[in-house]
C-alpha cells in the first residue's frame, strides 16, 4: 500500500502492473485505488479497523476522480447508504416511537395553522379508543 494524493494525470499514466497494487488517496481518507493489468478500481474502506468493509465505487475512467471522492465522502458520512456499517459518532441514533411521530405531525400542523382539525387528528392518532398509536 502506497500513499499519495491522486490526480487525474497520475491515474491516467499509472500502471498497468503485473501484480495488483493498491494506493490510498491522501486527499480523501479511506479512498483506495487498485491498479492491475487491465483496470483501475476505486473503493472505500468503512468501519473500525477490526471489521472493515470494502465497498467498490467503480472503475476509472468510467468513474472520475471527483465522483469517486464525492461518493467516498458520502459513504463515510453514512455507511448505511452502502448497505452496511454503523452510523458515524454524532449521527442520529435515537429511534422514536410511533407516538413520537404522531406528536411531531400534530405539532407541525399546529405551526402551519391547521388548528381547526387538530382535535380530530389527536383523537384519531393518539387519544381515541381506536387510536393508531395504541395498535
C-alpha positions in Angstrom: 0.0 0.0 0.0 1.4 3.3 -1.0 0.0 6.7 0.0 -0.2 9.7 -2.4 -2.6 12.4 -3.4 -4.4 11.2 -6.5 -4.6 13.4 -9.6 -6.3 12.7 -13.0 -2.9 12.8 -14.7 -1.4 10.3 -12.3 -4.4 7.9 -12.6 -4.2 8.1 -16.4 -0.5 7.2 -16.5 -0.2 4.8 -13.6 0.1 1.1 -14.4 -0.5 -1.4 -15.7 1.2 -3.5 -13.1 1.8 -7.3 -13.3 0.7 -7.7 -9.7 -2.3 -5.8 -8.4 -1.1 -2.7 -6.5 -3.2 -0.6 -4.0 -2.8 3.1 -3.3 -4.6 5.2 -0.8 -5.5 8.8 -1.5 -4.2 11.4 0.9 -6.7 13.9 -0.5 -9.7 11.8 0.7 -9.5 9.5 3.6 -10.2 5.8 3.0 -10.4 6.2 -0.8 -8.3 3.5 -2.4 -7.5 2.6 -6.0 -6.4 -0.9 -7.1 -4.4 -1.0 -10.3 -3.8 -4.3 -12.0 -3.1 -5.4 -15.6 -6.4 -4.4 -17.1 -8.3 -2.0 -14.8 -8.2 0.7 -12.1 -10.9 0.3 -9.5 -11.9 2.8 -6.8 -13.1 1.5 -3.4 -13.6 2.9 0.1 -13.0 1.2 3.4 -15.7 1.6 6.0 -15.9 0.6 9.7 -13.5 0.1 12.6 -10.1 -1.5 11.9 -11.2 -4.8 13.3 -14.1 -5.2 10.9 -13.5 -3.0 7.9 -15.7 -3.5 4.8 -14.5 -2.6 1.3 -17.1 -1.1 -0.9 -16.4 -0.8 -4.6 -17.2 2.6 -6.2 -16.3 1.9 -9.8 -13.7 1.7 -12.4 -11.5 4.6 -13.7 -12.2 6.4 -16.1 -15.9 5.5 -16.1 -16.0 7.0 -12.5 -13.9 10.2 -12.4 -11.7 11.0 -9.5 -14.0 13.8 -8.5 -17.0 11.5 -8.4 -15.1 8.8 -6.5 -14.1 11.3 -3.8 -17.6 12.6 -3.6 -19.0 9.1 -3.3 -16.4 8.1 -0.7 -17.2 11.1 1.4 -20.9 10.3 1.3 -20.3 6.6 2.3 -18.0 7.7 5.1 -20.7 10.1 6.4 -23.4 7.5 6.3 -22.2 3.9 5.8 -25.7 2.6 5.9 -26.2 4.0 2.4 -23.8 1.3 1.2 -25.9 -1.4 2.8 -24.0 -1.9 6.0 -22.0 -0.5 8.8 -22.8 1.7 11.7 -23.6 5.4 11.7 -20.6 7.6 12.5 -20.4 9.1 16.0 -22.5 12.2 16.3 -25.1 10.9 13.9 -28.8 10.5 14.6 -29.1 7.4 16.7 -32.3 7.9 18.6 -35.2 5.8 17.4 -38.6 7.3 18.2 -41.9 5.6 18.7 -45.0 5.9 16.6 -46.4 8.1 19.3 -43.4 10.5 18.9 -44.0 10.6 15.2 -47.7 11.4 15.7 -46.8 14.2 18.2 -44.4 15.6 15.7 -47.1 15.6 12.9 -49.6 17.3 15.2 -47.1 20.0 16.3 -46.2 20.6 12.6 -49.9 21.0 11.7 -50.4 23.5 14.6 -47.4 25.5 13.4 -48.9 25.6 9.9 -52.1 27.0 11.2 -54.2 23.9 10.7 -55.6 24.2 14.2 -59.2 23.5 13.2 -58.5 19.8 12.6 -56.0 19.3 15.5 -58.5 17.8 17.9 -59.7 15.4 15.3 -56.2 14.3 14.4 -55.2 14.0 18.1 -58.3 11.8 18.7 -57.6 9.6 15.6 -53.8 9.3 16.2 -53.3 9.4 19.9 -56.2 9.6 22.3 -59.2 7.8 20.8 -60.4 4.2 21.6 -59.2 3.1 18.1 -56.1 5.4 18.1 -53.3 4.4 15.7 -50.7 4.7 18.4 -52.4 2.1 20.6 -52.2 -0.6 17.9 
